[in-house]
Structures are given as C-alpha cells and as structure tokens.
C-alpha cells in the first residue's frame, strides 16, 4: 500500500503550486494524508488551516482523519532527540550527501518537549515514520532537503520512504508561485469563477 501526504504550512492561502502538489500526492497514493506543519507559531494562523481544508475539499480531495498538527507533537520530537542513535560507518551507508545542505538546526538548545517544537527536518522525518508515509511527493525545490532528512532517518532508525520530486508550477514570468501573490490563490480563483476542472486543466492534470 502506498501512503502519501500533503503537508502545507498555515502561513498563507494555498496557490496553484500547492494545488499541483496536493493533487499529485493524492493521485499517487492508496492512502492520502493531510498534515499541518504549523511549527512557525509566529506566522501560523487557524484561519489559514480552515482555508486549507476548504480549498482541498473544493478541489475534490479527501484525506484520512485525524489531521496531524505538528504543534501538538512536541513530546514525540523530544523522544526522538533523547533516543539512541544508529551507528553509521563513514562513507559506506548512505547514497546522499548531507553536506550539500550545510548544518541544520534540530531543536532549540533548551527544548524539553514542551513549548516551542523541534525544527523542520526532525519533525518531518519523525512524522513521516509515525504516519506510515511510504511515498513523499513534493517540489523539486525541496530535493536538497532530502539529504539531511535521509541521514536523520538512518540515525534515528526510521523507515525511509520513496521520494518523487516534481517540477515546480511557474507563473508567466517563469517564477514559482508565492503565498504573497494573492492573485493566484485558490480562493481568489474560485471567487473569480474558476472550477476545479479549470484548475486541473491549467496545471496539465
């Protein structure tokens, strides 16, 4: 069974790039999960979470419940940090190059499982393992992140999902869409009369 996931951050409204990622994940899995990556407490908003649900349902997508929210997973991240690490023999165990991404932050120095959660890379690998994700589909801009995440999976003794990095959806100027561009949010397109079929056609899906 293939388990996929769409894991947006609730820091803005979803745009066409998100729609492509969500539909791609949903159509490539037997089970499709939704995860809310709300680690950025300064920018995450509950209103954006509700908008994510609304936009995905409008696109015709459904997902397994309950929806996992990373802000509620601090104890799991603390347990991963406190647990034993797997020994890796230098140069013989991983077909990745963690140095490509540079040094990464896993958690605040005073992180004890309460308050501020762990950082992105640790949370992602812990949650993918917890949710049984077997295929990660995401934009090619996140390909470099696969290197440190694969290393963390090995060190923490976590299963390794397969990865598929798809091309980015670009605007007419050849730039990737941004949450700052309100003209291409799914909400604005819906309000202007676009249908889910229009969105799929525009994305070539």
SVG drawing of the C-alpha trace seen along z (x, -y; Angstrom):
<svg xmlns="http://www.w3.org/2000/svg" viewBox="-18 -39 52 41">
<polyline fill="none" stroke="black" stroke-width="0.4" points="0.0,0.0 1.3,-3.4 0.7,-6.2 1.3,-9.8 0.8,-13.1 0.3,-16.8 1.9,-18.9 1.3,-22.6 2.3,-25.4 -0.7,-27.5 1.1,-30.8 -0.9,-31.9 -3.5,-30.8 -2.9,-27.9 -2.0,-28.8 -1.7,-26.8 1.6,-25.3 0.0,-23.8 -2.9,-22.5 -0.4,-20.7 1.4,-19.2 -1.8,-18.1 -3.4,-16.5 -0.2,-14.8 0.2,-13.3 -3.5,-12.3 -3.4,-10.6 -0.2,-8.7 -1.3,-7.0 -3.7,-4.4 -4.0,-6.4 -3.7,-10.2 -2.9,-12.0 -3.0,-15.7 -0.5,-17.1 -0.5,-20.7 3.1,-21.8 2.5,-24.7 5.9,-24.9 6.2,-28.6 4.0,-29.8 4.7,-33.4 3.1,-33.1 0.7,-30.2 -3.0,-31.0 -6.0,-28.9 -7.8,-30.8 -5.3,-29.5 -5.9,-25.9 -9.6,-26.3 -8.8,-27.8 -6.6,-24.8 -9.4,-22.4 -11.9,-24.4 -9.6,-24.7 -8.7,-21.0 -12.3,-19.9 -13.2,-22.3 -10.6,-20.6 -12.4,-17.3 -9.7,-15.8 -10.4,-13.8 -8.0,-12.5 -7.7,-10.2 -8.6,-11.6 -7.5,-12.8 -5.3,-15.5 -1.9,-15.6 -0.7,-19.0 3.0,-19.4 2.4,-22.0 0.9,-19.2 3.7,-16.7 6.5,-18.2 6.8,-15.1 7.4,-12.9 10.2,-15.1 11.7,-15.3 11.7,-11.5 13.4,-11.2 16.1,-13.6 16.6,-11.7 16.7,-8.3 19.6,-6.2 21.3,-6.8 22.2,-4.2 25.9,-3.9 26.7,-4.8 30.0,-3.7 31.5,-6.7 31.2,-6.7 29.5,-3.3 25.9,-3.6 24.0,-6.4 23.8,-7.4 23.3,-11.0 25.5,-14.0 24.2,-15.7 26.9,-18.4 25.1,-19.7 22.6,-21.3 25.0,-22.5 24.5,-22.5 20.8,-22.2 19.0,-23.0 17.1,-20.2 15.6,-22.0 16.3,-24.8 19.0,-24.0 16.5,-24.2 13.9,-22.1 12.3,-19.6 9.2,-18.5 7.2,-21.5 6.7,-24.9 8.5,-25.6 8.7,-22.5 11.6,-20.9 12.7,-22.3 11.5,-21.3 13.9,-18.4 13.5,-16.5 9.7,-17.0 9.2,-15.8 11.1,-12.5 9.5,-11.7 6.0,-12.4 6.5,-10.6 7.5,-7.5 4.7,-7.9 2.1,-8.3 3.5,-5.4 4.2,-7.5 5.8,-5.4 6.0,-7.9 6.9,-11.6 5.9,-13.7 7.0,-17.3 8.5,-20.1 12.0,-19.8 13.0,-22.8 12.9,-20.5 15.3,-18.0 18.3,-19.3 16.3,-18.7 16.2,-15.0 19.9,-14.6 19.8,-15.7 16.4,-14.0 17.6,-10.7 20.6,-11.0 18.2,-11.6 16.1,-8.6 19.2,-6.4 20.5,-7.9 17.1,-7.5 16.4,-4.1 13.3,-5.3 12.0,-3.8 12.9,-5.5 10.0,-6.4 10.5,-6.7 10.8,-10.3 9.5,-11.8 10.3,-15.5 8.1,-17.0 8.7,-20.2 7.5,-23.5 4.5,-25.3 5.7,-28.6 3.9,-31.9 4.0,-33.7 7.4,-35.2 9.0,-31.8 8.9,-32.3 7.4,-29.9 4.2,-30.9 4.3,-32.5 1.8,-32.9 2.5,-36.7 0.8,-36.7 -2.8,-36.9 -4.0,-36.9 -3.3,-33.2 -4.6,-31.8 -7.1,-29.1 -9.6,-31.2 -9.3,-34.1 -9.5,-31.9 -12.6,-30.2 -14.2,-33.6 -13.5,-34.7 -15.5,-31.8 -12.9,-29.1 -13.9,-25.5 -11.8,-22.5 -11.7,-21.3 -10.3,-24.7 -7.6,-24.3 -6.6,-20.8 -6.6,-21.9 -4.4,-24.9 -2.0,-22.6 -2.0,-19.9 -3.6,-17.3"/>
</svg>
